[in-house]
Amino acid sequence: MQQRFFTVPLRGGESVTGELNRFLASHRILAVDRQLGHDGSTSVSAICVSDEPAGGEGVPSPRRGRVDYKVMVARAAAGRRLTGRPTHGPPRAVAASASVR
């Protein structure tokens, strides 16, 4: 795990914000920690970004094993598990209760 630190001024920090955005877009990010440094007109946002070293410079790792939730919702709406079997059996007949006296 690698860490990179950014100090973004709250006023006029567009260039640092652009650098931070480019870094976030080109690396696999594990965690981001932000703290605000209060000092009146010179307040800053201190950002620590933890990332995973990539095999190639600036190339994010491919994501695998994504879940297609549209398929899962459609199957659930059809009353089927992911295995394709029904989740519930046929409706049961209600037994006649004893007559009330």
C-alpha positions in Angstrom: 0.0 0.0 0.0 1.3 3.5 -0.9 0.1 6.8 0.5 0.0 10.2 -1.2 -0.8 13.4 0.6 -2.5 16.5 -0.9 -3.0 19.9 0.7 -5.9 21.7 -1.0 -6.4 25.4 -0.1 -10.1 26.2 0.4 -9.7 29.3 -1.7 -8.0 29.0 -5.1 -7.1 25.3 -4.9 -8.3 24.4 -8.4 -4.9 23.3 -9.7 -4.4 21.0 -6.7 -8.0 19.7 -7.0 -7.3 18.8 -10.7 -4.1 17.0 -9.7 -6.0 15.1 -7.0 -8.8 14.1 -9.5 -6.3 12.9 -12.0 -4.5 10.8 -9.4 -7.8 9.3 -8.1 -8.9 8.4 -11.7 -5.6 6.7 -12.6 -5.0 4.5 -9.4 -6.9 1.8 -7.5 -7.8 3.7 -4.3 -8.1 1.7 -1.0 -8.9 4.6 1.4 -9.2 8.4 1.6 -8.8 10.3 4.8 -9.7 14.0 5.0 -9.1 16.6 7.7 -9.8 20.3 7.7 -7.2 22.7 8.9 -8.9 25.8 10.3 -6.8 29.0 9.9 -9.2 31.7 8.7 -8.6 32.8 5.1 -5.7 30.3 4.7 -7.7 27.2 5.8 -6.8 24.0 3.9 -8.1 20.5 3.4 -5.5 17.8 4.1 -6.1 14.6 2.2 -4.3 11.3 2.5 -5.0 8.8 -0.3 -4.0 5.1 0.2 -3.6 3.2 -3.1 -2.5 -0.1 -4.3 0.6 -0.1 -6.4 -0.3 -0.9 -10.0 1.6 -3.2 -12.3 1.7 -0.5 -15.0 2.3 3.2 -14.2 -1.0 5.0 -13.9 -3.2 2.1 -15.1 -6.0 1.1 -12.7 -6.5 -2.6 -12.0 -9.5 -4.1 -13.8 -12.5 -4.9 -11.7 -13.8 -8.4 -11.9 -16.7 -10.3 -10.4 -19.3 -7.6 -10.8 -22.9 -8.5 -9.9 -25.7 -7.8 -12.3 -28.4 -6.7 -9.9 -31.0 -6.3 -12.7 -30.8 -10.1 -13.2 -31.1 -10.7 -9.4 -34.1 -8.5 -9.1 -35.8 -10.0 -12.1 -35.3 -13.5 -10.7 -36.5 -12.5 -7.2 -39.6 -10.9 -8.8 -40.3 -14.2 -10.6 -40.1 -16.0 -7.2 -37.0 -17.9 -8.0 -33.6 -18.2 -6.3 -30.4 -17.7 -8.2 -30.3 -21.5 -8.7 -33.6 -21.3 -10.7 -35.7 -23.2 -8.2 -38.9 -21.7 -6.8 -38.5 -20.1 -3.4 -42.0 -21.2 -2.2 -44.0 -24.3 -2.9 -47.6 -24.3 -4.2 -50.2 -22.6 -1.9 -51.4 -24.9 0.8 -55.0 -25.6 1.5 -56.2 -24.2 4.8 -57.5 -27.0 7.1 -61.1 -26.5 8.2 -61.2 -25.4 11.8 -63.4 -27.1 14.3 -66.8 -25.7 14.6 -67.2 -23.1 17.3 -70.0 -23.7 19.8 
